Amino acid sequence: MSSLPGREDELTRIIADVVGTYGEVSKINHLGARPLPSREAVVEVIDGLKEILYPGYFGRRNFTPRNITYHIGDRICQVYRMLAEQVYLSILHDCRRSEGQCGHCADLAGETVVEFMRRLPRLRRLLEGDVLAAFDGDPAAKSLDEIIFSYPGVAAVTVYRAAHELWDLKVPLLPRIMTEIAHSDTGIDIHPGAAIGEHFFIDHGTGVVIGETTVIGNNVRIYHGVTLGAKSVPKGEKVDLMRSQKRHPTIEDDVTIYPGATLLGGDTVVGKGSTVGGNVWLTHSVPPNSVVTIGDPGLVVAEKRKGKPPR
């Protein structure tokens, strides 16, 4: 590269100006000895979990009944070590931030990840139900393989279900990193604190938002652009007082929610067997077996005339 005369002095001043903000603008720094989890390592953990949860689809291939115990056993040990390190960093950071250092963070991380790994068989059963729900709910799906490989809803729910177990085990920070990685990959934003039942299917998926205190029953299907959200915080209200409250809707069993629907509020309950139509705005409860739609907007279909666009 050719030299750029005069730029070194300019860059020196810029460096000094930027570093000078680190004292003044301090809330978005992480300086000092306190470690944080690594996003790159969390991506590796997710890849390893997918290989364990869907053997033969991701990562190593050509598994047989003879070799699967060896290969999956090796992968489980690798994932345990990687995940335990990230859980340790998450717990240690939270411990130092709130209490100082307790000295037991490493033991707690190991115990937590062992308990998480014990839950993998149940996770596989849940995920098989989700894959079957996608196949039963989408006539365009030609095989389960197609769904596992390519459906963004299944990819997002896979990461959510793993992250939710860590959330349930009180692991700080890490579950949100996991679901935000899935959000970046799929356009589907599921908070790890949401409680989602069996046989859950997100069709297409882009733009779906499921908030922290959402409760979803069994056999629920939602489409792209659906928001299960909270109402905005009124001006003057203290956000901290709302953190432990139920702020997001409850969706009971066998509900279908069509594209673009927005359901808000912790008191909003959609009763069992209901259907919520596209673009509906719902902030109150509806009883079981309801059909919720917007009124006919009065579409006009007119014949085209040459040179004259329809009014």
N, C-alpha and C positions, 0 to 999 in steps of 0.2 A: 504494500500500500504506500502511496506517495505521502510524504510528510505534509502536514498542515501547519504552517508557521503560525505561531501565536495562540494556537488552541490549547497548549498545555497550561499556560497561565490562566486562561479562561476556565478550563475544567477544574483547576485547583481552587478557584474562587467558588465555583458551583458546588464542589465537594464540601467546602467549608460551610456554605450556606445550608446545604441539606443536613449535614451532621449537626449544625447549630439548631435545627428544629427539633432534634431528638430530646432536648431538655424541655422545650416549650410545648411541643405537641407530643405528649408522652403516653397518651392512652392507646395509641396504636403501635407502640413499640413492644418488643419482647427482648429486653437486654438483661444480661446477668447470667447466673449459673443455672437458673431453673430450666430444665429441659421440657420440650413439648413433643407430642407424637409427630410422626412423619407421614405426610399425606402419601408420599410415594410408597412407603412401607405398607400403609393401609390398602393401597391398590393391590399390592402383592398378596396381602391377606385375603382380600375379596377373591382374587383369581384362584388362590389355593382352596378356599371354601367352595367355589363353584366346581372345582375339579372333584372334591369330595362329595358334594351334594348331587352332582350330575355326572357320575363316572362314565368315561368314554366320550363325552361331548366336548369337554374343555381340557386343555393341557395334555397330559399323557393319553395315548390311545392304545388300542389292541389289548384291552383287558380280557382275561379269561378267568373262569372259576379257580384255576390253579395259581394264577399270579396276582390276583386282585388283592389278597390279604397283604402281600409284601408291598405292592406299589402304593395302595391306599394307606397302609400303615406308615410307610415312609412319609407320605404327604401329610398325614395327620400330625406326625411328630414335627415336621417342618412348620406347619401352620401354628401348632401349639407354641413353638419357640418364638415365631414372629409376632403372634397375637399377644402372648404374655409380655413381650417387651413393650408393645404399644399400650397395653392396658396398664402396665407398671408406670410408664411415662405419664399417662392420663391421671392415674390415681396420685402419683407423686406431685404433679403440678397442682392438683386440686388440694392436696393435703398441705403443701407449703403455702398456698395462697390463703388458706383459711385458718390453719392451725399451727403453722411451723412444720416440722417433719416428725412423724410419729415413730419411724423406724420399722414399721411393719408393712410398708407398701409393697415390697417384693413378695412377701408371703401371701398377702391379700390378692395380689395380681395372679399368682400361681393358682391359688384356690379358686378364684373366679373363673379363670380360663378352663380349668379342669371341669368345673360345673357347666360351663358353656359347651364344652365338647361332649359332655354326657347328654346334652339336649339335641345333638345332631340327628340321631335316629328319628326323633319326633319332628324335627324340622323337615327331614326328607318326606315324611308322611304328609305334612302340611303342603309342601311344595308340589307333591304329586297331585294332590287335590286341586291346587291352583292351575296346574298344567291341564288337567282333565277339564276343569271349568272353562278354560280358554278354548279347548278343542270342541267341547259341547256347545259353546256359545258363539262360535264364529264359523259359519259355513265355508269361509274362504280358506280355512286351515285344512291342509291335506294330510298332515301327520303330526304326531307329537314331536318328532324331531324338528320339524319346521318351527314349532312353537318355542321349544327350548333354545334353539339356535338364534331365532330372529325376532321374537315378540318383545318389544320394549316393556310392556306391562309386566311380563313374567320376570324380566331382568330386574326391574325396579322392585318388585315384590320380593324376589329372592334376597336382595341386599337388605331390604326393610326387615324381613323376618329374622335374619341374622342379627341386625342391629338392634331390633326390639328385644331380643334375648339379653344382649349386653346392657340395654337400658333397664330391663327388669332386674338385672344383677347390680344395678346402681353404678355402672361404670360411667364416669364423667367424660364429656368431650368427644370420645371416640365414636359413639353411635351416630352423632350428628355429622361427623366427618364422613362416615360410611354412606349415609343416605344422601349427603350432598354430592358425593362422587357419582352415585346412581342418578341423581337429579341432573348433573352435568351430562351424563351419558345418554339419558333417555328423555329428558324434558318432563319427568314425572317427579313431583316433590312430595314425599311421604315422610312425615316426622316419625322418628323411631318410637316416640311415646304413644302413638296411636294404637288402639287395640282393634285388631282385624281378625275376624273369624275365618272359618274354613271355606274352601272353594270360592276364592275371591278372584275376580277377573276384571282387569282394566283393558278395555278394547281401544286400540290405536294409542291413546294415552297422552299425547302431547298436551301440555298445559294443565294436567291434573294436579291439584293441590289438596293434601289431606293433613289437617292440622294436628297439633300435639294431643289434644284431649278428645279427638274423634273416637267414637266407638262404632264399629261396623260388625254386623252379625254374620251369619253363614249364608252362602249362596247369593252374594251381592255382586251385581255387575254395574260398572260405571264406564262412561265413555270419555273421550277426549274433552278437554276444556272444563271439566267439572271442578268446582271449588267447594270443599267442605271446610269452611273457615270460621274465623271469629269476627265479631263486630269490632269496629275500630274503637280505640280507647278514647273516651270523651276528654276534651281538654280540661286540664286541672286534676284529672284522676291520677292516682299513683299506680304506675304499672306494676310495681312489686307486689301490691295487694292482690293483683289479678293472676299472678303466676301460678298459684295453686288451685285456681278455680276451674270448673268445667266451662270451657269457652267455645267448644266446637260441637257440631251436631252429633246425634246418635242415629244410626241407620240400622233398622232392625232386619231380620232375616228376609231373604227372597225379594229384595228391593232392586229395581233397575233405575238408574239415573242417566238420562240421555245428554248428548253433548251441550256444553255451554251453560249447564245449570249451576246456580250459585246458592248454596245452603249455608246459612250463617247462624251462629249463636249456640251456646251451651244448653239452652232450654229447648232447642228445636229437635223434635223426634219425628222421624219418618217411620210410620207404622209398618208392620210386617206385610209383605206381599204388595207393597205400593209401587207405582210407577211415577217417576218425576220426568216431565217432558223437557225438551230442549229449551235452553235460554230462560228457564224459570228462575225467578228470584224468590227465595223462600226463607222467611225469618220466624216462622211459627210452626208448631207441630201439626201433623196431619194423621188421622186415624189409620188403622190397618186397612189394606185393600183400597187405598185411594188412588185416583189418577189425577195428577196435578199438571195442568197445562196453562199456557197463556191464551187469552181470548184471540179469536181470528183477527189478524191485522187488516183484513179486507184487501187481499191481493186483487190486482186488476190485470187481466190478460187480454191484450188487444191485438188485432191483426196488423202486421206491418204494411205500410203503404210506401210505395217508391218515392224517395225524396222527402218523406215526412216521418220523422221518428214518432213513435207512440207517446202520447201525453201521460 
